[in-house]
Amino acid sequence: MKLTAVITTISALALGAQAAPAIDRRGDTDEIARFRVGSEWNCANTKDESVFTKAEATSVCTSFLLGTKSVTVIKLNPKCQVFVYNSAGCVDSGVPVGIKGCYSNGPEISAYRVFCPWW
């Protein structure tokens, strides 16, 4: 009797585990930042969207396309910051761009860097 109860319990657990939905670990948890860049001032007509994920190295200077004049941060992990730079190679001090903020200053925005110092 006890053996039958044990076998029934194990079978029920195995069937329940197969029926449980899989957890998608590639969802929003992997996305660090999402922002749009544009070739016009004041974030008008920003079309090109960039997504920065955990798979990409943080603190690395990444160049924008030539002619980028504005950046709008749409989504940002609270443990991270996005800095934009007017100089190639991120050699100037950089400007932090917050969520839903538009950055449009200077002749051109050359590069960006995503920092996640609180990880």
Secondary structure by P-SEA (a helix, b strand, c coil): caaaaaaaaaaaaaaaaaaccccccccccccccccccccccccccccbbbbbcccccccbbbbccccccccccccccccbbbbbbcccccccbbbbbcccbbbbccccccbbbbbcccc
